[in-house]
Amino acid sequence: LTDQLSNDTLVNLSSTLSQGERSLSELEATLSLAQQRLEPGDPISRELRTTLQEVSASAAAFRALMRFIEENPESLLRGR
């Protein structure tokens, strides 16, 4: 029962992580497109560039977490 519960949890987590990665990728694309359409010196353009850099860094961290969990699923159960 514990193994099945753990398996179900990992399957759900994998699906959630994949959805999160897709969402972050879509957000990156949207922010990038918005930035291209704004004037280079516009204050909102600078803010958008900063936001895009932060989202990109978050997406990279998220992808690294996803890879780690895929390679070490037991870490969710053991906390390591």
C-alpha positions as CSV (number, residue, x, y, z in Angstrom):
1,L,0.0,0.0,0.0
2,T,2.8,2.4,0.9
3,D,4.6,1.6,-2.4
4,Q,1.4,2.2,-4.4
5,L,0.8,5.5,-2.6
6,S,4.4,6.6,-3.2
7,N,4.1,5.6,-6.8
8,D,0.8,7.5,-7.2
9,T,2.3,10.5,-5.5
10,L,5.3,10.5,-7.8
11,V,3.1,10.2,-10.9
12,N,1.0,13.1,-9.8
13,L,4.1,15.1,-8.9
14,S,5.7,14.4,-12.3
15,S,2.5,15.6,-14.0
16,T,2.4,18.8,-11.9
17,L,6.1,19.5,-12.5
18,S,5.5,19.1,-16.3
19,Q,2.6,21.5,-16.2
20,G,4.6,24.0,-14.2
21,E,7.4,23.8,-16.7
22,R,5.1,24.4,-19.6
23,S,3.5,27.4,-17.8
24,L,6.9,28.9,-17.1
25,S,8.0,28.4,-20.7
26,E,4.8,30.1,-22.0
27,L,5.3,33.0,-19.6
28,E,8.9,33.4,-20.8
29,A,7.6,33.5,-24.4
30,T,4.9,36.0,-23.6
31,L,7.2,38.3,-21.7
32,S,9.8,38.1,-24.5
33,L,7.2,39.0,-27.1
34,A,5.9,41.9,-25.1
35,Q,9.4,43.2,-24.6
36,Q,10.1,43.1,-28.4
37,R,7.0,45.2,-29.0
38,L,7.9,48.0,-26.5
39,E,10.2,50.9,-27.1
40,P,13.8,50.1,-26.0
41,G,14.1,53.2,-23.6
42,D,10.6,52.8,-22.2
43,P,10.6,52.3,-18.4
44,I,8.2,49.4,-18.7
45,S,10.6,47.8,-21.1
46,R,13.3,47.8,-18.5
47,E,11.0,46.4,-15.9
48,L,9.8,43.7,-18.3
49,R,13.5,42.8,-19.0
50,T,14.1,42.4,-15.3
51,T,11.0,40.3,-14.9
52,L,11.9,38.2,-17.9
53,Q,15.4,37.6,-16.4
54,E,13.8,36.6,-13.0
55,V,11.3,34.3,-14.7
56,S,14.0,32.7,-16.7
57,A,16.1,32.1,-13.6
58,S,13.0,30.6,-11.9
59,A,12.4,28.4,-14.9
60,A,16.0,27.1,-14.8
61,A,15.8,26.4,-11.1
62,F,12.4,24.6,-11.7
63,R,13.9,22.5,-14.4
64,A,16.8,21.6,-12.2
65,L,14.5,20.6,-9.4
66,M,12.4,18.5,-11.9
67,R,15.5,16.7,-13.2
68,F,16.6,16.0,-9.6
69,I,13.2,14.6,-8.6
70,E,13.0,12.5,-11.7
71,E,16.5,11.1,-11.0
72,N,15.9,10.8,-7.2
73,P,12.2,10.2,-6.5
74,E,12.9,8.7,-3.1
75,S,14.2,12.1,-2.0
76,L,10.6,13.2,-1.7
77,L,10.0,10.5,0.9
78,R,13.2,10.7,2.7
79,G,13.8,14.5,2.5
80,R,17.2,14.2,0.8
